[in-house]
Amino acid sequence: MKNKEELAFEKGYRVLPDGSVCSPKGRILSRNNTDRDGYPQFRFEKGCTYIPVHRLAAYQKFGKRLYDPGIEVRHRRNDPSNSRPCNILIGTRSQNSMDKSRATRVRVAKIAAAARRSLTDTQVDQLRKDRDGGMSYLELMAKYEIAKSTVSYIVRRKTYA
């Protein structure tokens, strides 16, 4: 079974050097349609699902390598609205993440870390009071069912600041 990008390419849809999409009849498609993450997309047949322009550009540039396991489409300048073929790369999830600015990577990491936290703010306050009251790291580890490194980070205010 063929992927959407392959079907669109076979029908004659192309991403032009400026990032716009040209239909098989030579008509430039509207650039106003984007998904919720800001990626331009187009519909190549009535009733068909939308295709992200950057995915067609990647297929046009890299062919079926786009579908290799672990491969993602990357934007060289980390701008989802820029689907110019010269801005499109393929690579791993790690490479895709590293394309983001340091500030964005830190913000996303903080959100992920907060979601994984196992202690409430009240428990953290109590843990610090327990440590100040003389409890050992081993006792804190057992009481709160967390690793020694987590206890250390909390006590030293590296996490749960």
DSSP file (Angstrom, degrees, kcal/mol; ACC not computed):
  #  RESIDUE AA STRUCTURE BP1 BP2  ACC     N-H-->O    O-->H-N    N-H-->O    O-->H-N    TCO  KAPPA ALPHA  PHI   PSI    X-CA   Y-CA   Z-CA
    1    1 A M              0   0    0      0, 0.0     2,-0.2     0, 0.0     0, 0.0   0.000 360.0 360.0 360.0 137.0    0.0    0.0    0.0
    2    2 A K        -     0   0    0      1,-0.1     2,-0.1     2,-0.0     0, 0.0  -0.548 360.0-119.0 -88.4 150.1    1.3    3.4   -0.9
    3    3 A N     >  -     0   0    0     -2,-0.2     4,-2.2     1,-0.1     5,-0.2  -0.410  29.8-106.4 -80.8 162.1    1.6    6.4    1.4
    4    4 A K  H  > S+     0   0    0      1,-0.2     4,-2.6     2,-0.2     5,-0.2   0.885 119.7  53.0 -57.0 -41.4   -0.2    9.6    0.8
    5    5 A E  H  > S+     0   0    0      1,-0.2     4,-2.5     2,-0.2    -1,-0.2   0.903 108.4  49.9 -63.9 -40.9    2.9   11.4   -0.2
    6    6 A E  H  > S+     0   0    0      2,-0.2     4,-2.7     1,-0.2    -1,-0.2   0.922 111.4  48.9 -62.1 -44.5    3.7    8.7   -2.9
    7    7 A L  H  X S+     0   0    0     -4,-2.2     4,-1.8     2,-0.2    -2,-0.2   0.923 112.5  47.2 -62.7 -44.8    0.2    8.9   -4.3
    8    8 A A  H  X>S+     0   0    0     -4,-2.6     5,-2.4     1,-0.2     4,-0.6   0.914 113.0  49.4 -63.6 -42.0    0.3   12.7   -4.5
    9    9 A F  H ><5S+     0   0    0     -4,-2.5     3,-1.1     1,-0.2    -2,-0.2   0.920 109.6  51.2 -63.6 -44.1    3.7   12.7   -6.1
   10   10 A E  H 3<5S+     0   0    0     -4,-2.7    -1,-0.2     1,-0.3    -2,-0.2   0.837 106.8  54.9 -62.6 -32.4    2.6   10.0   -8.7
   11   11 A K  H 3<5S-     0   0    0     -4,-1.8    -1,-0.3    -5,-0.2    -2,-0.2   0.627 127.4 -99.2 -76.9 -12.2   -0.4   12.2   -9.5
   12   12 A G  T <<5S+     0   0    0     -3,-1.1     2,-0.2    -4,-0.6    -3,-0.2   0.517  70.4 147.0 110.8   5.9    1.9   15.1  -10.3
   13   13 A Y      < -     0   0    0     -5,-2.4     2,-0.3    -6,-0.2    -1,-0.3  -0.557  23.8-178.4 -74.3 138.8    1.8   17.3   -7.2
   14   14 A R  E     -A   22   0A   0      8,-1.9     8,-3.0    -2,-0.2     2,-0.6  -0.986  30.0-129.7-139.5 148.6    5.2   19.0   -6.5
   15   15 A V  E     -A   21   0A   0     -2,-0.3     6,-0.2     6,-0.2     5,-0.1  -0.883  33.3-141.8 -95.0 123.9    6.6   21.3   -3.9
   16   16 A L    >   -     0   0    0      4,-3.1     3,-2.6    -2,-0.6    41,-0.0  -0.341  28.3 -97.2 -82.1 165.6    8.3   24.2   -5.6
   17   17 A P  T 3  S+     0   0    0      0, 0.0    69,-0.3     0, 0.0    -1,-0.1   0.757 124.9  55.9 -55.2 -25.7   11.5   25.9   -4.5
   18   18 A D  T 3  S-     0   0    0     66,-0.1    66,-0.2     2,-0.1    65,-0.2   0.453 121.3-106.8 -87.3   1.2    9.6   28.6   -2.6
   19   19 A G  S <  S+     0   0    0     -3,-2.6     2,-0.1     1,-0.3    64,-0.1   0.401  78.3 128.1  92.5  -2.6    7.7   25.9   -0.6
   20   20 A S        -     0   0    0     -5,-0.1    -4,-3.1     1,-0.0     2,-0.5  -0.459  58.4-119.1 -83.4 162.3    4.3   26.3   -2.4
   21   21 A V  E     -A   15   0A   0      8,-0.4     8,-3.0    -6,-0.2     2,-0.5  -0.872  20.3-156.7-106.6 133.6    2.5   23.2   -3.8
   22   22 A C  E     -AB  14  28A   0     -8,-3.0    -8,-1.9    -2,-0.5     6,-0.2  -0.918  12.8-136.7-109.7 130.9    1.8   23.0   -7.5
   23   23 A S    >   -     0   0    0      4,-3.1     3,-2.2    -2,-0.5   -11,-0.1  -0.306  33.3 -99.3 -77.9 167.9   -1.1   20.8   -8.7
   24   24 A P  T 3  S+     0   0    0      0, 0.0    -1,-0.1     0, 0.0   -11,-0.0   0.770 125.8  55.9 -58.9 -24.7   -0.7   18.5  -11.8
   25   25 A K  T 3  S-     0   0    0      2,-0.1   -12,-0.0     1,-0.0   -13,-0.0   0.399 123.7-104.4 -88.6   3.4   -2.5   21.1  -13.8
   26   26 A G  S <  S+     0   0    0     -3,-2.2     2,-0.4     1,-0.3   -13,-0.0   0.549  73.3 142.4  89.2   7.5    0.1   23.8  -12.8
   27   27 A R        -     0   0    0      1,-0.0    -4,-3.1    -5,-0.0     2,-0.5  -0.673  50.9-128.6 -85.4 134.5   -2.2   25.6  -10.3
   28   28 A I  B     -B   22   0A   0     -2,-0.4    -6,-0.2    -6,-0.2     2,-0.1  -0.707  27.3-134.5 -81.0 126.4   -0.5   26.9   -7.1
   29   29 A L        -     0   0    0     -8,-3.0    -8,-0.4    -2,-0.5    -1,-0.0  -0.459  30.7 -84.7 -82.9 155.5   -2.5   25.7   -4.1
   30   30 A S        -     0   0    0      1,-0.1     3,-0.3    -2,-0.1    -1,-0.1  -0.245  27.2-157.0 -58.6 140.9   -3.4   28.0   -1.2
   31   31 A R  S    S+     0   0    0      1,-0.2    -1,-0.1    -3,-0.1    -2,-0.0   0.254  75.8  88.1-101.0  10.4   -0.7   28.4    1.4
   32   32 A N        +     0   0    0      8,-0.1     2,-0.7     2,-0.0    -1,-0.2   0.586  62.6  93.0 -86.6 -10.4   -3.3   29.4    4.1
   33   33 A N        +     0   0    0     -3,-0.3     8,-2.7     8,-0.3     2,-0.3  -0.759  50.4 160.5 -93.2 114.6   -4.1   25.9    5.3
   34   34 A T  B     -C   40   0B   0     -2,-0.7     2,-0.1     6,-0.3    47,-0.0  -0.916  35.3-120.1-128.2 156.6   -2.1   24.8    8.3
   35   35 A D    >   -     0   0    0      4,-2.3     3,-1.9    -2,-0.3     6,-0.0  -0.245  47.5 -85.8 -83.2-178.2   -2.5   22.1   11.0
   36   36 A R  T 3  S+     0   0    0      1,-0.3    -1,-0.1     2,-0.1    -2,-0.0   0.694 128.6  54.6 -66.6 -17.8   -2.7   23.0   14.7
   37   37 A D  T 3  S-     0   0    0      2,-0.1    -1,-0.3    43,-0.0     0, 0.0   0.388 121.9-102.7 -95.3   3.2    1.2   22.9   15.0
   38   38 A G  S <  S+     0   0    0     -3,-1.9    -2,-0.1     1,-0.3    -5,-0.0   0.572  73.3 142.0  91.3   9.9    1.6   25.5   12.2
   39   39 A Y        -     0   0    0     42,-0.1    -4,-2.3     1,-0.0    -1,-0.3  -0.744  53.1-121.0 -87.2 125.7    2.7   23.0    9.4
   40   40 A P  B     +C   34   0B   0      0, 0.0    13,-2.5     0, 0.0    14,-0.5  -0.336  38.8 178.2 -61.1 145.0    1.3   23.9    5.9
   41   41 A Q  E     -D   52   0C   0     -8,-2.7     2,-0.3    11,-0.3    -8,-0.3  -0.944  14.4-161.6-144.0 164.1   -0.9   21.2    4.4
   42   42 A F  E     -D   51   0C   0      9,-2.2     9,-3.2    -2,-0.3     2,-0.5  -0.972  18.8-129.5-145.2 159.9   -2.9   20.5    1.3
   43   43 A R  E     -D   50   0C   0     -2,-0.3     7,-0.2     7,-0.2     3,-0.1  -0.956  15.9-171.0-111.6 121.9   -5.7   18.2    0.2
   44   44 A F  S    S+     0   0    0     -2,-0.5     2,-0.3     5,-0.5    -1,-0.1   0.593  71.4  25.1 -94.8  -8.3   -4.9   16.5   -3.1
   45   45 A E  S >  S-     0   0    0      4,-0.2     3,-2.1     3,-0.1    -1,-0.2  -0.988  93.5 -93.3-146.9 147.7   -8.3   14.9   -3.7
   46   46 A K  T 3  S+     0   0    0     -2,-0.3     3,-0.1     1,-0.3    -2,-0.0  -0.362 113.6  12.2 -59.3 135.1  -11.8   15.8   -2.6
   47   47 A G  T 3  S+     0   0    0      1,-0.3    -1,-0.3    -2,-0.0     2,-0.2   0.334 101.2 123.4  80.1  -8.8  -12.6   13.9    0.6
   48   48 A C    <   -     0   0    0     -3,-2.1    -1,-0.3     1,-0.1    -3,-0.1  -0.515  68.6-102.1 -83.8 153.8   -9.0   12.8    1.0
   49   49 A T        -     0   0    0     -2,-0.2    -5,-0.5     1,-0.1    -4,-0.2  -0.251  45.3 -92.0 -68.2 162.6   -7.1   13.6    4.2
   50   50 A Y  E     -D   43   0C   0     -7,-0.2    -7,-0.2    -6,-0.1    -1,-0.1  -0.428  31.7-145.8 -76.4 151.2   -4.6   16.5    4.2
   51   51 A I  E     -D   42   0C   0     -9,-3.2    -9,-2.2    -2,-0.1     2,-0.2  -0.978  19.5-121.8-116.7 126.9   -0.9   16.0    3.4
   52   52 A P  E >>  -D   41   0C   0      0, 0.0     4,-1.5     0, 0.0     3,-0.8  -0.505  18.2-136.2 -65.9 132.9    1.7   18.1    5.2
   53   53 A V  H 3> S+     0   0    0    -13,-2.5     4,-2.6     1,-0.3     5,-0.2   0.877 102.5  58.6 -60.0 -39.2    3.7   20.0    2.6
   54   54 A H  H 3> S+     0   0    0    -14,-0.5     4,-1.9     1,-0.2    -1,-0.3   0.812 103.4  53.1 -64.1 -27.5    7.0   19.2    4.4
   55   55 A R  H <> S+     0   0    0     -3,-0.8     4,-2.3     2,-0.2    -1,-0.2   0.894 109.7  46.7 -74.1 -38.9    6.3   15.5    4.0
   56   56 A L  H  X S+     0   0    0     -4,-1.5     4,-2.9     2,-0.2    -2,-0.2   0.914 112.3  51.4 -65.6 -41.3    5.7   15.8    0.3
   57   57 A A  H  X S+     0   0    0     -4,-2.6     4,-1.8     1,-0.2    -2,-0.2   0.898 110.7  48.7 -61.0 -40.0    8.9   17.9    0.0
   58   58 A A  H  X S+     0   0    0     -4,-1.9     4,-3.4     2,-0.2     5,-0.4   0.910 112.5  47.1 -67.1 -42.4   10.8   15.2    1.9
   59   59 A Y  H  X S+     0   0    0     -4,-2.3     4,-2.2     1,-0.2    -2,-0.2   0.923 111.9  51.1 -63.8 -42.8    9.4   12.4   -0.4
   60   60 A Q  H  < S+     0   0    0     -4,-2.9    -1,-0.2     1,-0.2    -2,-0.2   0.856 120.4  35.4 -60.8 -36.1   10.2   14.5   -3.4
   61   61 A K  H  < S+     0   0    0     -4,-1.8    -2,-0.2    -5,-0.2    -1,-0.2   0.852 133.8  21.1 -88.2 -39.1   13.8   15.0   -2.2
   62   62 A F  H >< S-     0   0    0     -4,-3.4     3,-1.3     1,-0.2    -3,-0.2   0.490  86.4-155.9-114.9  -6.3   14.6   11.7   -0.5
   63   63 A G  G ><  -     0   0    0     -4,-2.2     3,-1.7    -5,-0.4    -1,-0.2  -0.320  68.0 -11.9  65.3-145.8   12.2    9.2   -1.9
   64   64 A K  G >  S+     0   0    0      1,-0.3     3,-1.8     2,-0.2    -1,-0.2   0.561 115.9  85.5 -71.3  -7.9   11.3    6.1    0.0
   65   65 A R  G X  S+     0   0    0     -3,-1.3     3,-1.7     1,-0.3    -1,-0.3   0.784  76.2  74.0 -60.5 -23.4   14.1    6.7    2.5
   66   66 A L  G <  S+     0   0    0     -3,-1.7    -1,-0.3     1,-0.3    -2,-0.2   0.801  95.0  50.3 -55.5 -29.8   11.5    8.9    4.2
   67   67 A Y  G <  S+     0   0    0     -3,-1.8    -1,-0.3    -4,-0.1    -2,-0.2   0.338  79.4 124.2 -97.2   6.4    9.8    5.7    5.4
   68   68 A D  S X  S-     0   0    0     -3,-1.7     3,-1.7    -4,-0.2    -3,-0.0  -0.360  77.2 -87.4 -62.4 146.9   12.8    4.0    6.9
   69   69 A P  T 3  S+     0   0    0      0, 0.0    -1,-0.1     0, 0.0     3,-0.1  -0.293 112.1  14.3 -57.9 136.0   12.3    3.0   10.5
   70   70 A G  T 3  S+     0   0    0      1,-0.3    23,-0.4    -3,-0.1     2,-0.4   0.523  94.8 131.6  80.1   5.8   13.2    5.8   13.0
   71   71 A I    <   +     0   0    0     -3,-1.7     2,-0.3    21,-0.1    -1,-0.3  -0.765  30.3 179.4 -98.3 137.3   13.3    8.5   10.3
   72   72 A E  E     -E   91   0D   0     19,-3.2    19,-2.1    -2,-0.4     2,-0.4  -0.910  33.8-106.2-127.7 156.9   11.5   11.8   10.8
   73   73 A V  E     -E   90   0D   0     -2,-0.3     2,-0.3    17,-0.2    17,-0.2  -0.705  40.3-163.0 -81.5 134.5   11.2   14.9    8.6
   74   74 A R  E     -E   89   0D   0     15,-3.5    15,-2.4    -2,-0.4     2,-0.6  -0.864  17.2-138.4-119.1 152.5   13.3   17.8    9.9
   75   75 A H  E >   -E   88   0D   0     -2,-0.3     3,-2.0    13,-0.2    13,-0.2  -0.960  12.8-146.9-109.3 118.5   13.3   21.5    9.2
   76   76 A R  T 3  S+     0   0    0     11,-3.4    -1,-0.1    -2,-0.6    12,-0.1   0.863 101.1  34.4 -53.2 -42.0   16.8   22.9    8.9
   77   77 A R  T 3  S-     0   0    0     10,-0.3    -1,-0.3     2,-0.2    11,-0.1   0.216 109.7-119.4-101.1  14.8   15.8   26.3   10.5
   78   78 A N  S <  S+     0   0    0     -3,-2.0    23,-0.1     9,-0.2    -2,-0.1   0.842  70.5 134.0  51.4  40.0   13.2   24.8   12.9
   79   79 A D    >   -     0   0    0      3,-0.2     3,-1.9     8,-0.1    -1,-0.2  -0.931  42.9-162.6-119.8 104.7   10.4   26.8   11.2
   80   80 A P  T 3  S+     0   0    0      0, 0.0   -26,-0.2     0, 0.0    -1,-0.1   0.736  89.3  59.0 -62.4 -21.3    7.4   24.6   10.6
   81   81 A S  T 3  S+     0   0    0    -42,-0.2     2,-1.0     1,-0.1   -42,-0.1   0.623  87.6  84.6 -82.0 -10.7    5.9   27.1    8.1
   82   82 A N    <   +     0   0    0     -3,-1.9    -3,-0.2     1,-0.1    -5,-0.2  -0.778  45.3 160.0 -96.2  98.1    9.0   26.8    5.9
   83   83 A S        +     0   0    0     -2,-1.0   -64,-0.2   -65,-0.2    -1,-0.1   0.091  20.7 140.7-104.9  21.7    8.5   23.8    3.6
   84   84 A R    >>  -     0   0    0    -66,-0.2     3,-2.3     1,-0.1     4,-0.5  -0.426  61.4-123.9 -61.4 136.7   11.0   24.8    1.0
   85   85 A P  G >4 S+     0   0    0      0, 0.0     3,-1.1     0, 0.0    -1,-0.1   0.831 111.7  59.9 -53.4 -33.1   12.8   21.7   -0.2
   86   86 A C  G 34 S+     0   0    0    -69,-0.3    -2,-0.1     1,-0.2    -3,-0.0   0.686 105.7  49.3 -69.7 -15.5   16.2   23.3    0.7
   87   87 A N  G <4 S+     0   0    0     -3,-2.3   -11,-3.4   -11,-0.1     2,-0.4   0.449  94.3  94.0 -98.0  -3.8   15.0   23.6    4.3
   88   88 A I  E <<  +E   75   0D   0     -3,-1.1     2,-0.3    -4,-0.5   -13,-0.2  -0.788  45.3 161.4-100.9 131.6   13.8   20.0    4.5
   89   89 A L  E     -E   74   0D   0    -15,-2.4   -15,-3.5    -2,-0.4     2,-0.3  -0.853  27.8-135.0-131.2 167.1   16.0   17.2    5.9
   90   90 A I  E     +E   73   0D   0     -2,-0.3     2,-0.3   -17,-0.2   -17,-0.2  -0.948  41.4 123.1-122.1 153.4   15.4   13.7    7.2
   91   91 A G  E     -E   72   0D   0    -19,-2.1   -19,-3.2    -2,-0.3     2,-0.1  -0.964  54.7 -51.0-178.9-168.4   17.0   12.2   10.3
   92   92 A T     >  -     0   0    0     -2,-0.3     4,-2.4   -21,-0.2     5,-0.2  -0.301  51.0-105.7 -83.3 169.0   16.4   10.6   13.7
   93   93 A R  H  > S+     0   0    0    -23,-0.4     4,-2.6     1,-0.2     5,-0.2   0.884 122.6  54.5 -60.0 -39.2   14.1   11.9   16.5
   94   94 A S  H  > S+     0   0    0      2,-0.2     4,-2.3     1,-0.2    -1,-0.2   0.932 108.9  46.3 -61.9 -46.2   17.3   13.0   18.4
   95   95 A Q  H  > S+     0   0    0      1,-0.2     4,-1.0     2,-0.2    -1,-0.2   0.906 111.7  52.4 -62.4 -40.6   18.5   15.0   15.4
   96   96 A N  H >< S+     0   0    0     -4,-2.4     3,-0.5     1,-0.2     4,-0.5   0.905 109.9  48.5 -62.2 -41.7   15.0   16.5   15.0
   97   97 A S  H >< S+     0   0    0     -4,-2.6     3,-1.4     1,-0.2    -1,-0.2   0.897 107.5  54.8 -64.6 -39.9   15.0   17.5   18.7
   98   98 A M  H 3< S+     0   0    0     -4,-2.3    -1,-0.2     1,-0.3    -2,-0.2   0.683  94.7  69.3 -70.6 -16.5   18.5   19.1   18.4
   99   99 A D  T << S+     0   0    0     -4,-1.0    -1,-0.3    -3,-0.5    -2,-0.2   0.743  85.7  88.0 -69.7 -22.1   17.2   21.2   15.6
  100  100 A K  S <  S-     0   0    0     -3,-1.4   -22,-0.1    -4,-0.5    -3,-0.0  -0.362  94.4 -94.0 -74.4 157.0   15.1   23.1   18.1
  101  101 A S     >  -     0   0    0    -23,-0.1     4,-2.4     1,-0.1     5,-0.2  -0.293  32.1-114.0 -66.8 156.9   16.6   26.0   20.0
  102  102 A R  H  > S+     0   0    0      1,-0.2     4,-2.6     2,-0.2     5,-0.2   0.903 118.0  54.9 -58.6 -41.8   18.2   25.4   23.4
  103  103 A A  H  > S+     0   0    0      1,-0.2     4,-2.3     2,-0.2    -1,-0.2   0.901 109.0  47.0 -60.5 -41.7   15.4   27.4   25.1
  104  104 A T  H  > S+     0   0    0      2,-0.2     4,-2.6     1,-0.2     5,-0.2   0.914 111.6  50.7 -66.3 -43.2   12.7   25.3   23.5
  105  105 A R  H  X S+     0   0    0     -4,-2.4     4,-2.2     1,-0.2    -2,-0.2   0.908 112.2  47.2 -61.6 -41.7   14.5   22.0   24.4
  106  106 A V  H  X S+     0   0    0     -4,-2.6     4,-2.3     2,-0.2    -2,-0.2   0.920 112.0  50.1 -65.5 -44.1   14.8   23.2   28.0
  107  107 A R  H  X S+     0   0    0     -4,-2.3     4,-1.9     1,-0.2    -2,-0.2   0.923 113.0  45.9 -60.7 -45.6   11.2   24.3   28.2
  108  108 A V  H  X S+     0   0    0     -4,-2.6     4,-2.3     1,-0.2    -1,-0.2   0.890 111.7  52.2 -65.6 -39.7   10.0   21.0   26.8
  109  109 A A  H  X S+     0   0    0     -4,-2.2     4,-2.8    -5,-0.2    -1,-0.2   0.887 108.4  51.1 -64.1 -39.2   12.3   19.0   29.2
  110  110 A K  H  X S+     0   0    0     -4,-2.3     4,-2.4     2,-0.2    -1,-0.2   0.901 109.8  49.5 -65.8 -40.0   10.9   21.0   32.2
  111  111 A I  H  X S+     0   0    0     -4,-1.9     4,-1.8     2,-0.2    -2,-0.2   0.926 113.3  46.7 -63.3 -44.4    7.3   20.2   31.2
  112  112 A A  H  X S+     0   0    0     -4,-2.3     4,-1.3     1,-0.2    -2,-0.2   0.907 112.3  50.1 -64.5 -42.0    8.2   16.5   30.8
  113  113 A A  H  X S+     0   0    0     -4,-2.8     4,-0.7     1,-0.2     3,-0.3   0.907 109.2  51.5 -64.2 -41.0   10.0   16.4   34.1
  114  114 A A  H >< S+     0   0    0     -4,-2.4     3,-0.7     1,-0.2    -1,-0.2   0.875 107.6  53.2 -63.6 -36.6    7.1   18.0   35.9
  115  115 A A  H 3< S+     0   0    0     -4,-1.8    -1,-0.2     1,-0.2    -2,-0.2   0.796 110.1  48.2 -68.6 -27.5    4.7   15.5   34.4
  116  116 A R  H 3< S+     0   0    0     -4,-1.3    -1,-0.2    -3,-0.3    -2,-0.2   0.507  80.6 125.1 -91.7  -5.3    6.9   12.6   35.8
  117  117 A R    <<  -     0   0    0     -3,-0.7    -3,-0.0    -4,-0.7    -4,-0.0  -0.267  42.1-166.0 -59.7 137.9    7.3   14.0   39.3
  118  118 A S        +     0   0    0      2,-0.1     2,-0.4     0, 0.0    -1,-0.1   0.575  63.7  68.3-102.8 -11.0    6.2   11.5   41.9
  119  119 A L  S    S-     0   0    0      4,-0.0     2,-0.1     3,-0.0    -2,-0.0  -0.855  72.9-131.8-113.0 145.8    6.0   13.8   44.9
  120  120 A T     >  -     0   0    0     -2,-0.4     4,-2.2     1,-0.1     5,-0.2  -0.407  33.3-105.7 -81.2 167.0    3.6   16.6   45.7
  121  121 A D  H  > S+     0   0    0      1,-0.2     4,-2.4     2,-0.2     5,-0.2   0.869 123.2  54.6 -61.2 -35.9    4.8   20.0   46.8
  122  122 A T  H  > S+     0   0    0      2,-0.2     4,-2.2     1,-0.2    -1,-0.2   0.915 108.1  48.3 -64.1 -43.1    3.6   19.1   50.3
  123  123 A Q  H  > S+     0   0    0      2,-0.2     4,-2.8     1,-0.2    -2,-0.2   0.888 110.3  52.1 -64.7 -38.8    5.6   15.9   50.3
  124  124 A V  H  X S+     0   0    0     -4,-2.2     4,-2.4     2,-0.2    -2,-0.2   0.932 109.4  49.2 -63.1 -45.5    8.7   17.8   49.1
  125  125 A D  H  X S+     0   0    0     -4,-2.4     4,-2.0     1,-0.2    -1,-0.2   0.917 113.2  47.4 -59.0 -43.0    8.3   20.3   51.9
  126  126 A Q  H  X S+     0   0    0     -4,-2.2     4,-3.0     2,-0.2    -2,-0.2   0.896 108.7  54.5 -67.0 -39.8    8.0   17.5   54.4
  127  127 A L  H  X S+     0   0    0     -4,-2.8     4,-2.5     1,-0.2    -2,-0.2   0.930 109.5  47.5 -58.9 -45.2   11.0   15.7   53.0
  128  128 A R  H  X S+     0   0    0     -4,-2.4     4,-2.7     1,-0.2    -1,-0.2   0.897 112.4  49.3 -64.3 -39.0   13.1   18.8   53.5
  129  129 A K  H  X S+     0   0    0     -4,-2.0     4,-1.8     2,-0.2    -2,-0.2   0.910 110.1  51.8 -65.2 -40.8   11.8   19.2   57.0
  130  130 A D  H  <>S+     0   0    0     -4,-3.0     5,-2.5     2,-0.2    -2,-0.2   0.909 111.4  47.1 -61.4 -41.6   12.6   15.5   57.7
  131  131 A R  H ><5S+     0   0    0     -4,-2.5     3,-1.8     1,-0.2    -2,-0.2   0.934 111.6  49.6 -66.0 -45.1   16.1   16.0   56.4
  132  132 A D  H 3<5S+     0   0    0     -4,-2.7    -1,-0.2     1,-0.3    -2,-0.2   0.817 106.7  58.5 -61.9 -28.8   16.6   19.1   58.5
  133  133 A G  T 3<5S-     0   0    0     -4,-1.8    -1,-0.3    -5,-0.2    -2,-0.2   0.462 129.5 -94.1 -81.2  -1.8   15.3   17.1   61.5
  134  134 A G  T < 5S+     0   0    0     -3,-1.8    -3,-0.2     1,-0.3    -2,-0.1   0.472  70.6 150.6 108.5   1.2   18.1   14.6   61.1
  135  135 A M      < -     0   0    0     -5,-2.5    -1,-0.3     1,-0.1     2,-0.1  -0.433  43.3-124.3 -67.1 141.7   16.7   11.8   58.9
  136  136 A S     >  -     0   0    0     -2,-0.1     4,-2.4     1,-0.1     5,-0.2  -0.332  21.1-108.5 -79.2 165.7   19.3   10.0   56.8
  137  137 A Y  H  > S+     0   0    0      1,-0.2     4,-3.0     2,-0.2     5,-0.2   0.906 121.0  54.4 -60.1 -41.2   19.1    9.7   53.1
  138  138 A L  H  > S+     0   0    0      1,-0.2     4,-2.1     2,-0.2    -1,-0.2   0.905 109.1  47.2 -60.5 -41.9   18.4    6.0   53.5
  139  139 A E  H  > S+     0   0    0      2,-0.2     4,-2.7     1,-0.2    -1,-0.2   0.901 113.4  48.4 -65.8 -40.5   15.5    6.7   55.8
  140  140 A L  H  X S+     0   0    0     -4,-2.4     4,-2.6     2,-0.2     5,-0.3   0.906 109.3  53.3 -65.8 -41.0   14.2    9.4   53.3
  141  141 A M  H  X>S+     0   0    0     -4,-3.0     4,-1.2     1,-0.2     5,-1.1   0.925 113.7  42.8 -58.2 -45.0   14.6    6.9   50.4
  142  142 A A  H  <5S+     0   0    0     -4,-2.1    -2,-0.2    -5,-0.2    -1,-0.2   0.920 114.9  48.9 -68.6 -44.4   12.5    4.3   52.3
  143  143 A K  H  <5S+     0   0    0     -4,-2.7    -2,-0.2     1,-0.2    -1,-0.2   0.909 124.1  29.1 -63.7 -43.6    9.9    6.7   53.5
  144  144 A Y  H  <5S-     0   0    0     -4,-2.6    -1,-0.2    -5,-0.2    -2,-0.2   0.459 100.3-128.7-100.0  -2.3    9.2    8.4   50.2
  145  145 A E  T  <5 +     0   0    0     -4,-1.2     2,-0.3    -5,-0.3    -3,-0.2   0.928  64.6 126.0  54.4  51.3   10.1    5.4   47.9
  146  146 A I      < -     0   0    0     -5,-1.1    -1,-0.2    -6,-0.2    -2,-0.1  -0.893  63.7 -90.5-133.7 164.2   12.5    7.4   45.8
  147  147 A A     >  -     0   0    0     -2,-0.3     4,-2.1     1,-0.1     5,-0.2  -0.288  34.0-114.1 -73.4 158.3   16.1    7.0   44.7
  148  148 A K  H  > S+     0   0    0      1,-0.2     4,-2.7     2,-0.2     5,-0.2   0.884 117.4  55.0 -59.4 -40.1   19.0    8.5   46.6
  149  149 A S  H  > S+     0   0    0      1,-0.2     4,-2.6     2,-0.2    -1,-0.2   0.880 106.8  51.1 -63.2 -37.0   19.8   10.9   43.8
  150  150 A T  H  > S+     0   0    0      2,-0.2     4,-2.3     1,-0.2    -1,-0.2   0.918 109.9  49.2 -65.8 -43.3   16.2   12.2   43.8
  151  151 A V  H  X S+     0   0    0     -4,-2.1     4,-2.9     2,-0.2     5,-0.2   0.940 112.2  49.4 -58.0 -47.1   16.5   12.8   47.6
  152  152 A S  H  X S+     0   0    0     -4,-2.7     4,-2.7     1,-0.2     6,-0.2   0.923 110.6  48.8 -60.2 -46.4   19.8   14.6   47.0
  153  153 A Y  H  <>S+     0   0    0     -4,-2.6     5,-2.9     1,-0.2     6,-1.2   0.893 113.7  47.1 -62.1 -39.6   18.4   16.8   44.3
  154  154 A I  H ><5S+     0   0    0     -4,-2.3     3,-1.2     3,-0.2    -2,-0.2   0.942 113.3  47.4 -67.4 -46.9   15.4   17.7   46.4
  155  155 A V  H 3<5S+     0   0    0     -4,-2.9    -2,-0.2     1,-0.3    -1,-0.2   0.903 116.0  44.3 -61.4 -42.0   17.5   18.5   49.5
  156  156 A R  T 3<5S-     0   0    0     -4,-2.7    -1,-0.3    -5,-0.2    -2,-0.2   0.401 113.2-121.1 -84.9   4.1   19.9   20.6   47.4
  157  157 A R  T < 5S+     0   0    0     -3,-1.2    -3,-0.2    -4,-0.2    -4,-0.1   0.801  74.1 130.4  61.3  33.3   17.0   22.3   45.6
  158  158 A K  S   <S+     0   0    0     -5,-2.9     2,-0.3    -6,-0.2     3,-0.2   0.790  79.1  23.6 -80.7 -31.0   18.2   21.2   42.2
  159  159 A T  S    S+     0   0    0     -6,-1.2    -2,-0.1     1,-0.2    -1,-0.1  -0.862 121.9  29.7-126.4 166.1   14.6   19.9   41.5
  160  160 A Y              0   0    0     -2,-0.3    -1,-0.2     1,-0.2    -2,-0.1   0.920 360.0 360.0  51.9  46.7   11.3   20.9   43.1
  161  161 A A              0   0    0     -3,-0.2    -1,-0.2    -4,-0.1    -2,-0.0   0.486 360.0 360.0 -58.8 360.0   12.8   24.4   43.6
